[in-house]
Amino acid sequence: MELNVPRPKRKYESIIILHPEMTEEDQKKFFQKNKEILSSYEGEYNHVDTWGKRRLANQIDKTRMGIYFHSTFEAKAEAIAELERTMRINEKVLRFFHKKLDDRTTLAKHIENYREIINSSIEREKEKEAKIAKKNASRSSRPSRDSREPRESRD
């Protein structure tokens, strides 16, 4: 006896790193193809954020940079398997990550929390950069050892 229970649509988020030489048109084609895959499994994108070109923590196939994307969507579990299959085939996809979100929170609430975390991270990074710049400025304002007057030796 086989049960035919329909699988519910779940909420997911994904992080995708694309090759840095991928043009904007290629990126649009890539996400259009993903959108078609999602719609074939009764899913839909909620939003796609572009983080832009960033330095990778570790090289991937001798590539030091990547174009980062964050997206949220609703789909059935089978859609994730198909998305991952097509991303593994595509040579322009350096890395990808899909995560199932808590069904108790709305996607809008998740995106709001995500943006708050990103903004606080950006603020911390700016504070670090300002601190480093201040430190470097104080170093450059001090006279170098060579320009100082020689010390008198104690006899």
Chimera marker file (.cmm) of the C-alpha trace (Angstrom):
<marker_set name="trace">
<marker id="1" x="0.000" y="0.000" z="0.000" r="1" g="1" b="0" radius="0.5"/>
<marker id="2" x="1.455" y="3.307" z="-1.071" r="1" g="1" b="0" radius="0.5"/>
<marker id="3" x="0.527" y="6.633" z="0.453" r="1" g="1" b="0" radius="0.5"/>
<marker id="4" x="0.279" y="9.581" z="-1.872" r="1" g="1" b="0" radius="0.5"/>
<marker id="5" x="0.625" y="12.413" z="0.600" r="1" g="1" b="0" radius="0.5"/>
<marker id="6" x="1.372" y="15.716" z="-1.105" r="1" g="1" b="0" radius="0.5"/>
<marker id="7" x="4.626" y="17.255" z="0.050" r="1" g="1" b="0" radius="0.5"/>
<marker id="8" x="4.255" y="20.757" z="1.424" r="1" g="1" b="0" radius="0.5"/>
<marker id="9" x="6.135" y="23.768" z="0.140" r="1" g="1" b="0" radius="0.5"/>
<marker id="10" x="8.965" y="24.709" z="2.467" r="1" g="1" b="0" radius="0.5"/>
<marker id="11" x="10.899" y="27.938" z="2.939" r="1" g="1" b="0" radius="0.5"/>
<marker id="12" x="14.550" y="27.948" z="1.946" r="1" g="1" b="0" radius="0.5"/>
<marker id="13" x="17.447" y="30.328" z="1.688" r="1" g="1" b="0" radius="0.5"/>
<marker id="14" x="20.498" y="29.905" z="-0.484" r="1" g="1" b="0" radius="0.5"/>
<marker id="15" x="23.939" y="31.397" z="-0.855" r="1" g="1" b="0" radius="0.5"/>
<marker id="16" x="25.438" y="31.043" z="-4.314" r="1" g="1" b="0" radius="0.5"/>
<marker id="17" x="28.958" y="32.034" z="-5.388" r="1" g="1" b="0" radius="0.5"/>
<marker id="18" x="29.381" y="32.492" z="-9.126" r="1" g="1" b="0" radius="0.5"/>
<marker id="19" x="32.568" y="32.851" z="-11.163" r="1" g="1" b="0" radius="0.5"/>
<marker id="20" x="33.764" y="36.505" z="-11.192" r="1" g="1" b="0" radius="0.5"/>
<marker id="21" x="34.007" y="36.620" z="-14.991" r="1" g="1" b="0" radius="0.5"/>
<marker id="22" x="30.304" y="35.855" z="-15.382" r="1" g="1" b="0" radius="0.5"/>
<marker id="23" x="28.548" y="38.763" z="-17.081" r="1" g="1" b="0" radius="0.5"/>
<marker id="24" x="25.384" y="40.353" z="-15.739" r="1" g="1" b="0" radius="0.5"/>
<marker id="25" x="23.445" y="38.850" z="-18.639" r="1" g="1" b="0" radius="0.5"/>
<marker id="26" x="24.759" y="35.367" z="-17.780" r="1" g="1" b="0" radius="0.5"/>
<marker id="27" x="23.776" y="35.911" z="-14.157" r="1" g="1" b="0" radius="0.5"/>
<marker id="28" x="20.234" y="36.825" z="-15.220" r="1" g="1" b="0" radius="0.5"/>
<marker id="29" x="20.044" y="33.695" z="-17.411" r="1" g="1" b="0" radius="0.5"/>
<marker id="30" x="21.289" y="31.588" z="-14.490" r="1" g="1" b="0" radius="0.5"/>
<marker id="31" x="18.612" y="32.888" z="-12.118" r="1" g="1" b="0" radius="0.5"/>
<marker id="32" x="15.944" y="32.692" z="-14.833" r="1" g="1" b="0" radius="0.5"/>
<marker id="33" x="16.799" y="29.000" z="-15.285" r="1" g="1" b="0" radius="0.5"/>
<marker id="34" x="16.599" y="28.483" z="-11.515" r="1" g="1" b="0" radius="0.5"/>
<marker id="35" x="13.248" y="30.280" z="-11.462" r="1" g="1" b="0" radius="0.5"/>
<marker id="36" x="11.961" y="27.918" z="-14.165" r="1" g="1" b="0" radius="0.5"/>
<marker id="37" x="13.128" y="24.911" z="-12.147" r="1" g="1" b="0" radius="0.5"/>
<marker id="38" x="11.376" y="26.256" z="-9.044" r="1" g="1" b="0" radius="0.5"/>
<marker id="39" x="8.145" y="26.944" z="-10.910" r="1" g="1" b="0" radius="0.5"/>
<marker id="40" x="8.152" y="23.412" z="-12.336" r="1" g="1" b="0" radius="0.5"/>
<marker id="41" x="8.097" y="22.177" z="-8.726" r="1" g="1" b="0" radius="0.5"/>
<marker id="42" x="5.403" y="24.686" z="-7.688" r="1" g="1" b="0" radius="0.5"/>
<marker id="43" x="7.952" y="26.991" z="-6.080" r="1" g="1" b="0" radius="0.5"/>
<marker id="44" x="8.827" y="30.653" z="-6.385" r="1" g="1" b="0" radius="0.5"/>
<marker id="45" x="11.618" y="33.066" z="-5.501" r="1" g="1" b="0" radius="0.5"/>
<marker id="46" x="10.884" y="35.561" z="-2.758" r="1" g="1" b="0" radius="0.5"/>
<marker id="47" x="13.967" y="37.740" z="-3.217" r="1" g="1" b="0" radius="0.5"/>
<marker id="48" x="17.513" y="37.698" z="-4.568" r="1" g="1" b="0" radius="0.5"/>
<marker id="49" x="20.187" y="39.954" z="-3.050" r="1" g="1" b="0" radius="0.5"/>
<marker id="50" x="23.479" y="40.571" z="-4.797" r="1" g="1" b="0" radius="0.5"/>
<marker id="51" x="26.371" y="40.931" z="-2.390" r="1" g="1" b="0" radius="0.5"/>
<marker id="52" x="28.674" y="41.711" z="-5.281" r="1" g="1" b="0" radius="0.5"/>
<marker id="53" x="32.191" y="40.624" z="-6.098" r="1" g="1" b="0" radius="0.5"/>
<marker id="54" x="34.115" y="39.618" z="-2.988" r="1" g="1" b="0" radius="0.5"/>
<marker id="55" x="37.370" y="37.944" z="-2.126" r="1" g="1" b="0" radius="0.5"/>
<marker id="56" x="37.049" y="34.244" z="-1.327" r="1" g="1" b="0" radius="0.5"/>
<marker id="57" x="38.428" y="33.003" z="1.988" r="1" g="1" b="0" radius="0.5"/>
<marker id="58" x="40.090" y="30.126" z="0.138" r="1" g="1" b="0" radius="0.5"/>
<marker id="59" x="40.839" y="29.787" z="-3.550" r="1" g="1" b="0" radius="0.5"/>
<marker id="60" x="38.464" y="27.655" z="-5.588" r="1" g="1" b="0" radius="0.5"/>
<marker id="61" x="40.009" y="26.270" z="-8.792" r="1" g="1" b="0" radius="0.5"/>
<marker id="62" x="42.685" y="29.007" z="-8.737" r="1" g="1" b="0" radius="0.5"/>
<marker id="63" x="39.970" y="31.680" z="-8.448" r="1" g="1" b="0" radius="0.5"/>
<marker id="64" x="40.399" y="34.293" z="-5.727" r="1" g="1" b="0" radius="0.5"/>
<marker id="65" x="37.160" y="36.274" z="-6.234" r="1" g="1" b="0" radius="0.5"/>
<marker id="66" x="33.495" y="35.363" z="-6.566" r="1" g="1" b="0" radius="0.5"/>
<marker id="67" x="30.126" y="37.030" z="-7.080" r="1" g="1" b="0" radius="0.5"/>
<marker id="68" x="27.926" y="36.335" z="-4.062" r="1" g="1" b="0" radius="0.5"/>
<marker id="69" x="24.128" y="36.030" z="-4.085" r="1" g="1" b="0" radius="0.5"/>
<marker id="70" x="21.645" y="35.439" z="-1.274" r="1" g="1" b="0" radius="0.5"/>
<marker id="71" x="18.098" y="34.355" z="-2.040" r="1" g="1" b="0" radius="0.5"/>
<marker id="72" x="14.990" y="33.097" z="-0.309" r="1" g="1" b="0" radius="0.5"/>
<marker id="73" x="12.274" y="31.019" z="-1.906" r="1" g="1" b="0" radius="0.5"/>
<marker id="74" x="9.481" y="28.540" z="-1.297" r="1" g="1" b="0" radius="0.5"/>
<marker id="75" x="9.500" y="25.142" z="-2.970" r="1" g="1" b="0" radius="0.5"/>
<marker id="76" x="9.018" y="21.440" z="-2.501" r="1" g="1" b="0" radius="0.5"/>
<marker id="77" x="11.996" y="19.326" z="-1.423" r="1" g="1" b="0" radius="0.5"/>
<marker id="78" x="12.373" y="17.827" z="-4.900" r="1" g="1" b="0" radius="0.5"/>
<marker id="79" x="13.150" y="21.291" z="-6.264" r="1" g="1" b="0" radius="0.5"/>
<marker id="80" x="16.254" y="21.547" z="-4.067" r="1" g="1" b="0" radius="0.5"/>
<marker id="81" x="17.613" y="18.288" z="-5.443" r="1" g="1" b="0" radius="0.5"/>
<marker id="82" x="17.093" y="19.509" z="-9.013" r="1" g="1" b="0" radius="0.5"/>
<marker id="83" x="18.620" y="22.952" z="-8.296" r="1" g="1" b="0" radius="0.5"/>
<marker id="84" x="21.690" y="21.353" z="-6.747" r="1" g="1" b="0" radius="0.5"/>
<marker id="85" x="22.012" y="18.909" z="-9.641" r="1" g="1" b="0" radius="0.5"/>
<marker id="86" x="22.025" y="21.716" z="-12.205" r="1" g="1" b="0" radius="0.5"/>
<marker id="87" x="24.422" y="23.823" z="-10.115" r="1" g="1" b="0" radius="0.5"/>
<marker id="88" x="26.908" y="20.939" z="-9.895" r="1" g="1" b="0" radius="0.5"/>
<marker id="89" x="26.867" y="20.668" z="-13.691" r="1" g="1" b="0" radius="0.5"/>
<marker id="90" x="27.334" y="24.416" z="-14.270" r="1" g="1" b="0" radius="0.5"/>
<marker id="91" x="31.047" y="25.283" z="-14.267" r="1" g="1" b="0" radius="0.5"/>
<marker id="92" x="30.320" y="28.954" z="-13.472" r="1" g="1" b="0" radius="0.5"/>
<marker id="93" x="28.924" y="28.043" z="-10.045" r="1" g="1" b="0" radius="0.5"/>
<marker id="94" x="31.837" y="27.950" z="-7.615" r="1" g="1" b="0" radius="0.5"/>
<marker id="95" x="29.855" y="27.081" z="-4.471" r="1" g="1" b="0" radius="0.5"/>
<marker id="96" x="26.240" y="26.896" z="-3.317" r="1" g="1" b="0" radius="0.5"/>
<marker id="97" x="24.426" y="26.302" z="-0.056" r="1" g="1" b="0" radius="0.5"/>
<marker id="98" x="20.726" y="25.678" z="0.563" r="1" g="1" b="0" radius="0.5"/>
<marker id="99" x="19.167" y="25.796" z="4.008" r="1" g="1" b="0" radius="0.5"/>
<marker id="100" x="15.631" y="24.999" z="5.064" r="1" g="1" b="0" radius="0.5"/>
<marker id="101" x="14.148" y="27.814" z="7.139" r="1" g="1" b="0" radius="0.5"/>
<marker id="102" x="11.847" y="27.559" z="10.118" r="1" g="1" b="0" radius="0.5"/>
<marker id="103" x="8.251" y="27.295" z="8.913" r="1" g="1" b="0" radius="0.5"/>
<marker id="104" x="7.018" y="29.217" z="11.970" r="1" g="1" b="0" radius="0.5"/>
<marker id="105" x="8.577" y="32.503" z="10.787" r="1" g="1" b="0" radius="0.5"/>
<marker id="106" x="7.595" y="34.293" z="7.631" r="1" g="1" b="0" radius="0.5"/>
<marker id="107" x="10.096" y="34.930" z="4.861" r="1" g="1" b="0" radius="0.5"/>
<marker id="108" x="9.627" y="38.669" z="5.369" r="1" g="1" b="0" radius="0.5"/>
<marker id="109" x="10.612" y="38.341" z="9.042" r="1" g="1" b="0" radius="0.5"/>
<marker id="110" x="13.600" y="36.167" z="8.129" r="1" g="1" b="0" radius="0.5"/>
<marker id="111" x="14.783" y="38.730" z="5.556" r="1" g="1" b="0" radius="0.5"/>
<marker id="112" x="14.363" y="41.539" z="8.093" r="1" g="1" b="0" radius="0.5"/>
<marker id="113" x="16.497" y="39.652" z="10.659" r="1" g="1" b="0" radius="0.5"/>
<marker id="114" x="19.046" y="38.810" z="7.973" r="1" g="1" b="0" radius="0.5"/>
<marker id="115" x="19.385" y="42.464" z="6.932" r="1" g="1" b="0" radius="0.5"/>
<marker id="116" x="19.814" y="43.566" z="10.563" r="1" g="1" b="0" radius="0.5"/>
<marker id="117" x="22.657" y="41.065" z="10.971" r="1" g="1" b="0" radius="0.5"/>
<marker id="118" x="24.288" y="42.210" z="7.721" r="1" g="1" b="0" radius="0.5"/>
<marker id="119" x="24.000" y="45.893" z="8.720" r="1" g="1" b="0" radius="0.5"/>
<marker id="120" x="25.547" y="45.256" z="12.140" r="1" g="1" b="0" radius="0.5"/>
<marker id="121" x="28.342" y="43.303" z="10.470" r="1" g="1" b="0" radius="0.5"/>
<marker id="122" x="28.989" y="46.206" z="8.091" r="1" g="1" b="0" radius="0.5"/>
<marker id="123" x="29.081" y="48.637" z="11.026" r="1" g="1" b="0" radius="0.5"/>
<marker id="124" x="31.589" y="46.455" z="12.898" r="1" g="1" b="0" radius="0.5"/>
<marker id="125" x="33.736" y="46.238" z="9.775" r="1" g="1" b="0" radius="0.5"/>
<marker id="126" x="33.675" y="50.024" z="9.368" r="1" g="1" b="0" radius="0.5"/>
<marker id="127" x="34.660" y="50.459" z="13.024" r="1" g="1" b="0" radius="0.5"/>
<marker id="128" x="37.584" y="48.062" z="12.528" r="1" g="1" b="0" radius="0.5"/>
<marker id="129" x="38.726" y="49.923" z="9.416" r="1" g="1" b="0" radius="0.5"/>
<marker id="130" x="38.486" y="53.291" z="11.212" r="1" g="1" b="0" radius="0.5"/>
<marker id="131" x="40.493" y="51.924" z="14.138" r="1" g="1" b="0" radius="0.5"/>
<marker id="132" x="43.176" y="50.575" z="11.785" r="1" g="1" b="0" radius="0.5"/>
<marker id="133" x="43.283" y="53.864" z="9.843" r="1" g="1" b="0" radius="0.5"/>
<marker id="134" x="43.658" y="55.806" z="13.105" r="1" g="1" b="0" radius="0.5"/>
<marker id="135" x="46.450" y="53.491" z="14.219" r="1" g="1" b="0" radius="0.5"/>
<marker id="136" x="48.233" y="53.836" z="10.873" r="1" g="1" b="0" radius="0.5"/>
<marker id="137" x="47.845" y="57.620" z="10.971" r="1" g="1" b="0" radius="0.5"/>
<marker id="138" x="49.416" y="57.806" z="14.429" r="1" g="1" b="0" radius="0.5"/>
<marker id="139" x="52.300" y="55.634" z="13.242" r="1" g="1" b="0" radius="0.5"/>
<marker id="140" x="52.968" y="57.838" z="10.239" r="1" g="1" b="0" radius="0.5"/>
<marker id="141" x="52.889" y="61.022" z="12.347" r="1" g="1" b="0" radius="0.5"/>
<marker id="142" x="55.629" y="59.713" z="14.642" r="1" g="1" b="0" radius="0.5"/>
<marker id="143" x="59.158" y="60.383" z="13.467" r="1" g="1" b="0" radius="0.5"/>
<marker id="144" x="60.958" y="57.340" z="12.206" r="1" g="1" b="0" radius="0.5"/>
<marker id="145" x="63.989" y="55.954" z="14.032" r="1" g="1" b="0" radius="0.5"/>
<marker id="146" x="66.350" y="57.181" z="11.339" r="1" g="1" b="0" radius="0.5"/>
<marker id="147" x="65.153" y="60.782" z="11.639" r="1" g="1" b="0" radius="0.5"/>
<marker id="148" x="65.475" y="60.890" z="15.426" r="1" g="1" b="0" radius="0.5"/>
<marker id="149" x="68.473" y="62.405" z="17.042" r="1" g="1" b="0" radius="0.5"/>
<marker id="150" x="70.977" y="59.823" z="18.207" r="1" g="1" b="0" radius="0.5"/>
<marker id="151" x="70.849" y="58.964" z="21.873" r="1" g="1" b="0" radius="0.5"/>
<marker id="152" x="73.674" y="60.038" z="24.031" r="1" g="1" b="0" radius="0.5"/>
<marker id="153" x="75.436" y="57.138" z="25.594" r="1" g="1" b="0" radius="0.5"/>
<marker id="154" x="75.788" y="57.003" z="29.309" r="1" g="1" b="0" radius="0.5"/>
<marker id="155" x="79.390" y="56.893" z="30.391" r="1" g="1" b="0" radius="0.5"/>
<link id1="1" id2="2" r="1" g="1" b="0" radius="0.2"/>
<link id1="2" id2="3" r="1" g="1" b="0" radius="0.2"/>
<link id1="3" id2="4" r="1" g="1" b="0" radius="0.2"/>
<link id1="4" id2="5" r="1" g="1" b="0" radius="0.2"/>
<link id1="5" id2="6" r="1" g="1" b="0" radius="0.2"/>
<link id1="6" id2="7" r="1" g="1" b="0" radius="0.2"/>
<link id1="7" id2="8" r="1" g="1" b="0" radius="0.2"/>
<link id1="8" id2="9" r="1" g="1" b="0" radius="0.2"/>
<link id1="9" id2="10" r="1" g="1" b="0" radius="0.2"/>
<link id1="10" id2="11" r="1" g="1" b="0" radius="0.2"/>
<link id1="11" id2="12" r="1" g="1" b="0" radius="0.2"/>
<link id1="12" id2="13" r="1" g="1" b="0" radius="0.2"/>
<link id1="13" id2="14" r="1" g="1" b="0" radius="0.2"/>
<link id1="14" id2="15" r="1" g="1" b="0" radius="0.2"/>
<link id1="15" id2="16" r="1" g="1" b="0" radius="0.2"/>
<link id1="16" id2="17" r="1" g="1" b="0" radius="0.2"/>
<link id1="17" id2="18" r="1" g="1" b="0" radius="0.2"/>
<link id1="18" id2="19" r="1" g="1" b="0" radius="0.2"/>
<link id1="19" id2="20" r="1" g="1" b="0" radius="0.2"/>
<link id1="20" id2="21" r="1" g="1" b="0" radius="0.2"/>
<link id1="21" id2="22" r="1" g="1" b="0" radius="0.2"/>
<link id1="22" id2="23" r="1" g="1" b="0" radius="0.2"/>
<link id1="23" id2="24" r="1" g="1" b="0" radius="0.2"/>
<link id1="24" id2="25" r="1" g="1" b="0" radius="0.2"/>
<link id1="25" id2="26" r="1" g="1" b="0" radius="0.2"/>
<link id1="26" id2="27" r="1" g="1" b="0" radius="0.2"/>
<link id1="27" id2="28" r="1" g="1" b="0" radius="0.2"/>
<link id1="28" id2="29" r="1" g="1" b="0" radius="0.2"/>
<link id1="29" id2="30" r="1" g="1" b="0" radius="0.2"/>
<link id1="30" id2="31" r="1" g="1" b="0" radius="0.2"/>
<link id1="31" id2="32" r="1" g="1" b="0" radius="0.2"/>
<link id1="32" id2="33" r="1" g="1" b="0" radius="0.2"/>
<link id1="33" id2="34" r="1" g="1" b="0" radius="0.2"/>
<link id1="34" id2="35" r="1" g="1" b="0" radius="0.2"/>
<link id1="35" id2="36" r="1" g="1" b="0" radius="0.2"/>
<link id1="36" id2="37" r="1" g="1" b="0" radius="0.2"/>
<link id1="37" id2="38" r="1" g="1" b="0" radius="0.2"/>
<link id1="38" id2="39" r="1" g="1" b="0" radius="0.2"/>
<link id1="39" id2="40" r="1" g="1" b="0" radius="0.2"/>
<link id1="40" id2="41" r="1" g="1" b="0" radius="0.2"/>
<link id1="41" id2="42" r="1" g="1" b="0" radius="0.2"/>
<link id1="42" id2="43" r="1" g="1" b="0" radius="0.2"/>
<link id1="43" id2="44" r="1" g="1" b="0" radius="0.2"/>
<link id1="44" id2="45" r="1" g="1" b="0" radius="0.2"/>
<link id1="45" id2="46" r="1" g="1" b="0" radius="0.2"/>
<link id1="46" id2="47" r="1" g="1" b="0" radius="0.2"/>
<link id1="47" id2="48" r="1" g="1" b="0" radius="0.2"/>
<link id1="48" id2="49" r="1" g="1" b="0" radius="0.2"/>
<link id1="49" id2="50" r="1" g="1" b="0" radius="0.2"/>
<link id1="50" id2="51" r="1" g="1" b="0" radius="0.2"/>
<link id1="51" id2="52" r="1" g="1" b="0" radius="0.2"/>
<link id1="52" id2="53" r="1" g="1" b="0" radius="0.2"/>
<link id1="53" id2="54" r="1" g="1" b="0" radius="0.2"/>
<link id1="54" id2="55" r="1" g="1" b="0" radius="0.2"/>
<link id1="55" id2="56" r="1" g="1" b="0" radius="0.2"/>
<link id1="56" id2="57" r="1" g="1" b="0" radius="0.2"/>
<link id1="57" id2="58" r="1" g="1" b="0" radius="0.2"/>
<link id1="58" id2="59" r="1" g="1" b="0" radius="0.2"/>
<link id1="59" id2="60" r="1" g="1" b="0" radius="0.2"/>
<link id1="60" id2="61" r="1" g="1" b="0" radius="0.2"/>
<link id1="61" id2="62" r="1" g="1" b="0" radius="0.2"/>
<link id1="62" id2="63" r="1" g="1" b="0" radius="0.2"/>
<link id1="63" id2="64" r="1" g="1" b="0" radius="0.2"/>
<link id1="64" id2="65" r="1" g="1" b="0" radius="0.2"/>
<link id1="65" id2="66" r="1" g="1" b="0" radius="0.2"/>
<link id1="66" id2="67" r="1" g="1" b="0" radius="0.2"/>
<link id1="67" id2="68" r="1" g="1" b="0" radius="0.2"/>
<link id1="68" id2="69" r="1" g="1" b="0" radius="0.2"/>
<link id1="69" id2="70" r="1" g="1" b="0" radius="0.2"/>
<link id1="70" id2="71" r="1" g="1" b="0" radius="0.2"/>
<link id1="71" id2="72" r="1" g="1" b="0" radius="0.2"/>
<link id1="72" id2="73" r="1" g="1" b="0" radius="0.2"/>
<link id1="73" id2="74" r="1" g="1" b="0" radius="0.2"/>
<link id1="74" id2="75" r="1" g="1" b="0" radius="0.2"/>
<link id1="75" id2="76" r="1" g="1" b="0" radius="0.2"/>
<link id1="76" id2="77" r="1" g="1" b="0" radius="0.2"/>
<link id1="77" id2="78" r="1" g="1" b="0" radius="0.2"/>
<link id1="78" id2="79" r="1" g="1" b="0" radius="0.2"/>
<link id1="79" id2="80" r="1" g="1" b="0" radius="0.2"/>
<link id1="80" id2="81" r="1" g="1" b="0" radius="0.2"/>
<link id1="81" id2="82" r="1" g="1" b="0" radius="0.2"/>
<link id1="82" id2="83" r="1" g="1" b="0" radius="0.2"/>
<link id1="83" id2="84" r="1" g="1" b="0" radius="0.2"/>
<link id1="84" id2="85" r="1" g="1" b="0" radius="0.2"/>
<link id1="85" id2="86" r="1" g="1" b="0" radius="0.2"/>
<link id1="86" id2="87" r="1" g="1" b="0" radius="0.2"/>
<link id1="87" id2="88" r="1" g="1" b="0" radius="0.2"/>
<link id1="88" id2="89" r="1" g="1" b="0" radius="0.2"/>
<link id1="89" id2="90" r="1" g="1" b="0" radius="0.2"/>
<link id1="90" id2="91" r="1" g="1" b="0" radius="0.2"/>
<link id1="91" id2="92" r="1" g="1" b="0" radius="0.2"/>
<link id1="92" id2="93" r="1" g="1" b="0" radius="0.2"/>
<link id1="93" id2="94" r="1" g="1" b="0" radius="0.2"/>
<link id1="94" id2="95" r="1" g="1" b="0" radius="0.2"/>
<link id1="95" id2="96" r="1" g="1" b="0" radius="0.2"/>
<link id1="96" id2="97" r="1" g="1" b="0" radius="0.2"/>
<link id1="97" id2="98" r="1" g="1" b="0" radius="0.2"/>
<link id1="98" id2="99" r="1" g="1" b="0" radius="0.2"/>
<link id1="99" id2="100" r="1" g="1" b="0" radius="0.2"/>
<link id1="100" id2="101" r="1" g="1" b="0" radius="0.2"/>
<link id1="101" id2="102" r="1" g="1" b="0" radius="0.2"/>
<link id1="102" id2="103" r="1" g="1" b="0" radius="0.2"/>
<link id1="103" id2="104" r="1" g="1" b="0" radius="0.2"/>
<link id1="104" id2="105" r="1" g="1" b="0" radius="0.2"/>
<link id1="105" id2="106" r="1" g="1" b="0" radius="0.2"/>
<link id1="106" id2="107" r="1" g="1" b="0" radius="0.2"/>
<link id1="107" id2="108" r="1" g="1" b="0" radius="0.2"/>
<link id1="108" id2="109" r="1" g="1" b="0" radius="0.2"/>
<link id1="109" id2="110" r="1" g="1" b="0" radius="0.2"/>
<link id1="110" id2="111" r="1" g="1" b="0" radius="0.2"/>
<link id1="111" id2="112" r="1" g="1" b="0" radius="0.2"/>
<link id1="112" id2="113" r="1" g="1" b="0" radius="0.2"/>
<link id1="113" id2="114" r="1" g="1" b="0" radius="0.2"/>
<link id1="114" id2="115" r="1" g="1" b="0" radius="0.2"/>
<link id1="115" id2="116" r="1" g="1" b="0" radius="0.2"/>
<link id1="116" id2="117" r="1" g="1" b="0" radius="0.2"/>
<link id1="117" id2="118" r="1" g="1" b="0" radius="0.2"/>
<link id1="118" id2="119" r="1" g="1" b="0" radius="0.2"/>
<link id1="119" id2="120" r="1" g="1" b="0" radius="0.2"/>
<link id1="120" id2="121" r="1" g="1" b="0" radius="0.2"/>
<link id1="121" id2="122" r="1" g="1" b="0" radius="0.2"/>
<link id1="122" id2="123" r="1" g="1" b="0" radius="0.2"/>
<link id1="123" id2="124" r="1" g="1" b="0" radius="0.2"/>
<link id1="124" id2="125" r="1" g="1" b="0" radius="0.2"/>
<link id1="125" id2="126" r="1" g="1" b="0" radius="0.2"/>
<link id1="126" id2="127" r="1" g="1" b="0" radius="0.2"/>
<link id1="127" id2="128" r="1" g="1" b="0" radius="0.2"/>
<link id1="128" id2="129" r="1" g="1" b="0" radius="0.2"/>
<link id1="129" id2="130" r="1" g="1" b="0" radius="0.2"/>
<link id1="130" id2="131" r="1" g="1" b="0" radius="0.2"/>
<link id1="131" id2="132" r="1" g="1" b="0" radius="0.2"/>
<link id1="132" id2="133" r="1" g="1" b="0" radius="0.2"/>
<link id1="133" id2="134" r="1" g="1" b="0" radius="0.2"/>
<link id1="134" id2="135" r="1" g="1" b="0" radius="0.2"/>
<link id1="135" id2="136" r="1" g="1" b="0" radius="0.2"/>
<link id1="136" id2="137" r="1" g="1" b="0" radius="0.2"/>
<link id1="137" id2="138" r="1" g="1" b="0" radius="0.2"/>
<link id1="138" id2="139" r="1" g="1" b="0" radius="0.2"/>
<link id1="139" id2="140" r="1" g="1" b="0" radius="0.2"/>
<link id1="140" id2="141" r="1" g="1" b="0" radius="0.2"/>
<link id1="141" id2="142" r="1" g="1" b="0" radius="0.2"/>
<link id1="142" id2="143" r="1" g="1" b="0" radius="0.2"/>
<link id1="143" id2="144" r="1" g="1" b="0" radius="0.2"/>
<link id1="144" id2="145" r="1" g="1" b="0" radius="0.2"/>
<link id1="145" id2="146" r="1" g="1" b="0" radius="0.2"/>
<link id1="146" id2="147" r="1" g="1" b="0" radius="0.2"/>
<link id1="147" id2="148" r="1" g="1" b="0" radius="0.2"/>
<link id1="148" id2="149" r="1" g="1" b="0" radius="0.2"/>
<link id1="149" id2="150" r="1" g="1" b="0" radius="0.2"/>
<link id1="150" id2="151" r="1" g="1" b="0" radius="0.2"/>
<link id1="151" id2="152" r="1" g="1" b="0" radius="0.2"/>
<link id1="152" id2="153" r="1" g="1" b="0" radius="0.2"/>
<link id1="153" id2="154" r="1" g="1" b="0" radius="0.2"/>
<link id1="154" id2="155" r="1" g="1" b="0" radius="0.2"/>
</marker_set>
